[in-house]
Amino acid sequence: MDINEFLDGESLTGRQAGLIFIGFLSFVVLSGVALVLFRGLF
């Protein structure tokens, strides 16, 4: 499946929306953890 088809709003299913949401949320959380862990190095 092409990424444009995956992100197309008209054909977005609940499962795809959930995966995008969980992926974005985990990215934000991991970025915050990385900032806290590496704060002492700088």
Buried (B, 14 or more C-beta within 10 A) or exposed (E): EEEEEEEEEEEEEEEBEEEEEEEEEEEEEEEEEEEEEEEEEE
